[in-house]
Amino acid sequence: MHLVIIGNGITGVSCALEVRRLRPDAQITLVSNESAFHYSRTALMYVYMGHLRPQDIKPYEDWFWAENRLALVHATATTLDTAEKRVVLDNGTTLAYDHLLLATGSESRRADWPGQHLAGVQGLYNLPDLEAMSRDTHGIARGVVVGGGLIGVELAEMLHSRGIAAEVLVRDAHYWGSVLPPAEANLVDRQFVENGVSVRYRTELAEILGDAQGRVRAVRTTAGEEIACQWVGLATGVTPNVVLAKTSGVETDRGVLVNEFLQTSAPHVYAAGDCAQHRQPAAGEVAIEQLWYTGRMQGETVARSICGQPTAYRRGVWFNSAKFFNLEYQTYGQAPAGPVAGIDSFYWEHPSGRAALRVYFQAEAPAAVLGFNAMGLRLRQEVCEHWIRQRVAVAVVMAELGKANFDPEFFPQHEAAIVAAFNRQFPEQPVVLRQRKGLFARR
Ligand SMILES: Cc1cc2nc3c(=O)[nH]c(=O)nc-3n(C[C@H](O)[C@H](O)[C@H](O)COP(=O)(O)OP(=O)(O)OC[C@H]3O[C@@H](n4cnc5c(N)ncnc54)[C@H](O)[C@@H]3O)c2cc1C
């Protein structure tokens, strides 16, 4: 069996490793046009910031691939012939396959802004982007970041780490308005303020202005304000990379369309990770998942189907995490940014503004817990997932909150303060915190 995988990101590599485990005899070829070896995309920022060297973000040593009989091809797949089961590469090679996985990831989304093609204007997705950013921000005084999401804050932090003034334009009234409730967004805003990053909310980009050499010199906002800068980072989201699928007659919409087994419309062709769009996502799940851990899960799941053990993909309880400068963020389950009928929430914030917890639960009895937002606290994933899956009542969760503390030895314990705040907000169902040995030993 020859499996050809287009894309050596987390999805493609997870699939390759799982197939190798299940089918020691399989021939596996990974094709990528970005890098010869797999690297961790989420760690790109740390290379720019000087915390890691480029070789540090490769999770596997270079000898690992040959040792595991995983053939690596550094080239672009240009045409897929699904009838003949062949893929043509831009280096002139043609690969015959028995099964093919499209794991082509995403690409930065760009609206049609005048001036977006000027030198010094870019997104951040891949290694060429990192190289361009390193080159074009060298010695500059100010960069403008467009977009109030996760990559926007990363770009601001990256500029800040090199002493470059960062100006962030955010369309919403607060940071990451589609995901974070205003209270949590305020905590992120405090991080911006403390790190000297200027953020303009309710501000949209209208135009990017260039100089005589074709380099960016300023941006103009829709309010008509001109902000001088020497670099612009566009962080307005990503979109599935469907180029190869689309030109090869594989059915696409926003992403490559797949069923629950991650099969595309073409026989023996699968798609997984950022590039895939689920035709029928399960209730509460999204059609396109652009996350590191869902890439890994999809890659491992599709491997089983490829090896003759058809396995439907189910993500389970939603989870995500990020870091905003020094503030860690975790979210589990349903955690809407604004009010939703039938869902209530309890919010606690530490007076320092460096920690907060929101617990979402059913407004009606039995007040089953639905989700969590944690800022500056580390919760145990398996405990939160268990509570959500078992629909445990919020009062029980509060009483047992210490179970979710990631590591009581190392992380400050706020359970007593959280439960006291809960009892003030919901006096009709007072909770007594069940103490565990050592639970309140520190702070
Ligand atoms: C800066 C940044 C920070 C992020 N931080 C987080 C985070 O903290 N947490 C999180 O969960 N997610 C994060 N993400 C998202 C996460 O990295 C992605 O969801 C994940 O990497 C997607 O993996 P993938 O394998 O599906 O695709 P990719 O990693 O995009 O890999 C696809 C590869 O296929 C190659 N390719 C495409 N077409 C072809 C072709 N025709 N021929 C050959 N090669 C091709 C591409 O060049 C690319 O190398 C971040 C993303 C970025 C850009």
PDBQT file of the ligand as one rigid body, heavy atoms in Angstrom, charges set to zero:
ROOT
HETATM    1  C1  LIG A 501       1.451  31.820  13.714  1.00  0.00    +0.000 C 
HETATM    2  C2  LIG A 501       0.471  30.734  14.053  1.00  0.00    +0.000 A 
HETATM    3  C3  LIG A 501       0.245  30.410  15.379  1.00  0.00    +0.000 A 
HETATM    4  C4  LIG A 501      -0.666  29.409  15.702  1.00  0.00    +0.000 A 
HETATM    5  N1  LIG A 501      -0.873  29.101  17.027  1.00  0.00    +0.000 NA
HETATM    6  C5  LIG A 501      -1.750  28.126  17.341  1.00  0.00    +0.000 A 
HETATM    7  C6  LIG A 501      -1.961  27.764  18.712  1.00  0.00    +0.000 A 
HETATM    8  O1  LIG A 501      -1.379  28.343  19.626  1.00  0.00    +0.000 OA
HETATM    9  N2  LIG A 501      -2.833  26.741  18.967  1.00  0.00    +0.000 N 
HETATM   10  C7  LIG A 501      -3.499  26.085  17.972  1.00  0.00    +0.000 A 
HETATM   11  O2  LIG A 501      -4.285  25.162  18.255  1.00  0.00    +0.000 OA
HETATM   12  N3  LIG A 501      -3.305  26.402  16.685  1.00  0.00    +0.000 NA
HETATM   13  C8  LIG A 501      -2.451  27.407  16.345  1.00  0.00    +0.000 A 
HETATM   14  N4  LIG A 501      -2.259  27.726  15.028  1.00  0.00    +0.000 N 
HETATM   15  C9  LIG A 501      -2.984  26.955  14.000  1.00  0.00    +0.000 C 
HETATM   16  C10 LIG A 501      -2.249  25.635  13.736  1.00  0.00    +0.000 C 
HETATM   17  O3  LIG A 501      -0.892  25.882  13.554  1.00  0.00    +0.000 OA
HETATM   18  C11 LIG A 501      -2.856  24.964  12.505  1.00  0.00    +0.000 C 
HETATM   19  O4  LIG A 501      -4.202  24.649  12.814  1.00  0.00    +0.000 OA
HETATM   20  C12 LIG A 501      -2.115  23.688  12.119  1.00  0.00    +0.000 C 
HETATM   21  O5  LIG A 501      -0.740  23.919  11.957  1.00  0.00    +0.000 OA
HETATM   22  C13 LIG A 501      -2.683  23.131  10.816  1.00  0.00    +0.000 C 
HETATM   23  O6  LIG A 501      -1.994  21.954  10.501  1.00  0.00    +0.000 OA
HETATM   24  P1  LIG A 501      -2.153  21.225   9.086  1.00  0.00    +0.000 P 
HETATM   25  O7  LIG A 501      -1.188  20.102   9.127  1.00  0.00    +0.000 OA
HETATM   26  O8  LIG A 501      -3.573  20.937   8.843  1.00  0.00    +0.000 OA
HETATM   27  O9  LIG A 501      -1.711  22.301   7.996  1.00  0.00    +0.000 OA
HETATM   28  P2  LIG A 501      -0.335  23.105   7.835  1.00  0.00    +0.000 P 
HETATM   29  O10 LIG A 501       0.431  23.164   9.094  1.00  0.00    +0.000 OA
HETATM   30  O11 LIG A 501      -0.696  24.385   7.179  1.00  0.00    +0.000 OA
HETATM   31  O12 LIG A 501       0.515  22.223   6.820  1.00  0.00    +0.000 OA
HETATM   32  C14 LIG A 501       0.175  22.140   5.468  1.00  0.00    +0.000 C 
HETATM   33  C15 LIG A 501       1.428  22.084   4.643  1.00  0.00    +0.000 C 
HETATM   34  O13 LIG A 501       1.104  21.664   3.314  1.00  0.00    +0.000 OA
HETATM   35  C16 LIG A 501       1.875  22.404   2.405  1.00  0.00    +0.000 C 
HETATM   36  N5  LIG A 501       1.213  22.377   1.090  1.00  0.00    +0.000 N 
HETATM   37  C17 LIG A 501       0.025  22.952   0.761  1.00  0.00    +0.000 A 
HETATM   38  N6  LIG A 501      -0.272  22.684  -0.537  1.00  0.00    +0.000 NA
HETATM   39  C18 LIG A 501       0.742  21.936  -1.011  1.00  0.00    +0.000 A 
HETATM   40  C19 LIG A 501       1.012  21.372  -2.307  1.00  0.00    +0.000 A 
HETATM   41  N7  LIG A 501       0.162  21.506  -3.317  1.00  0.00    +0.000 N 
HETATM   42  N8  LIG A 501       2.154  20.674  -2.461  1.00  0.00    +0.000 NA
HETATM   43  C20 LIG A 501       3.029  20.523  -1.426  1.00  0.00    +0.000 A 
HETATM   44  N9  LIG A 501       2.818  21.045  -0.190  1.00  0.00    +0.000 NA
HETATM   45  C21 LIG A 501       1.681  21.734   0.011  1.00  0.00    +0.000 A 
HETATM   46  C22 LIG A 501       1.926  23.794   3.023  1.00  0.00    +0.000 C 
HETATM   47  O14 LIG A 501       2.982  24.559   2.503  1.00  0.00    +0.000 OA
HETATM   48  C23 LIG A 501       2.118  23.438   4.498  1.00  0.00    +0.000 C 
HETATM   49  O15 LIG A 501       3.476  23.285   4.811  1.00  0.00    +0.000 OA
HETATM   50  C24 LIG A 501      -1.362  28.722  14.673  1.00  0.00    +0.000 A 
HETATM   51  C25 LIG A 501      -1.131  29.061  13.351  1.00  0.00    +0.000 A 
HETATM   52  C26 LIG A 501      -0.227  30.046  13.031  1.00  0.00    +0.000 A 
HETATM   53  C27 LIG A 501      -0.005  30.401  11.590  1.00  0.00    +0.000 C 
ENDROOT
TORSDOF 0
